[in-house]
Amino acid sequence: MRLGLLVIAGTQDVGTFVPLEEHRSIRLGRGQLEQGIDLYLHCSAISRYHCEIWRDETGIWLRDLWSRNGTYVNGSQVPRNEPIQLQPCDQLRIGSVHLRLCWYGPPEPHWLTWNGQTLLALARDIHEQTRELLYELHYSQKVVYETRVAQRRRLFGILHDALQDAGCDDAELLHHLQTGCSFRGECSFVERLLDQDDLADLLARIGSRRTVSRVPGGLITSADRPR
């Protein structure tokens, strides 16, 4: 799995994913690649040089490059020409284009089957808590909403411990889960787990009779290996 920027709505470029590499800046805008733009977005409301995102040892950062219509993070406009730290799962809007800082790609197969699909069960619980949290945000008292937030954060802590026990050594992902995913909506890592429900069932049926590993183009089981 890789952390990067995914175009999710508002343009013909939906589905474009740009991984965030450390010490590399990604410049977004309506300019051309030869003009120094790393992610071209087809939208007349976007400036030629709109904003840039980079990653270093202190985190992930965004700077609006004096754009005409501004840059928004989770619905709030950010100051122009000032570095703003981003968190995984944050959503960005520039012009009519929506993007998300998210984990992308399938999780490791052995995570899905670890301890009787514990990670998937936790992902489903967090998904339900998120739905209830969003409902409480709009229709209930503040104390009820804050209780939901605490319950969701506790589940993220359990997911962190389970993922670590399943063999994950991705420090950035583990830290994100340990701190509880600050985004109010669905966590992108939880989404990636839930995307794999059918695969998890298949791997569970394979069980101890076969081993599963990654190969270019898909999965291979021990029964499929050349003898």
Sequence and secondary structure as in RCSB ss.txt:
>XXXX:A:sequence
MRLGLLVIAGTQDVGTFVPLEEHRSIRLGRGQLEQGIDLYLHCSAISRYHCEIWRDETGIWLRDLWSRNGTYVNG
SQVPRNEPIQLQPCDQLRIGSVHLRLCWYGPPEPHWLTWNGQTLLALARDIHEQTRELLYELHYSQKVVYETRVA
QRRRLFGILHDALQDAGCDDAELLHHLQTGCSFRGECSFVERLLDQDDLADLLARIGSRRTVSRVPGGLITSADR
PR
>XXXX:A:secstr
 EEEEEEEESSTTTT EEE  TT EEEEESS GGGT SEE   TTS SS EEEEEETTEEEEEE S SS EEETT
EE  BTS EEE TT EEEETTEEEEEEEES   HHHHHTTTTHHHHHHHHHHHHHHHHHHHHHHS HHHHHHHHH
HHHHHHHHHHHHHHHTT   HHHHHHHHTT   SS  HHHHHHHTTHHHHHHHHHHGGGS EEEETTEEEEGGGS
  
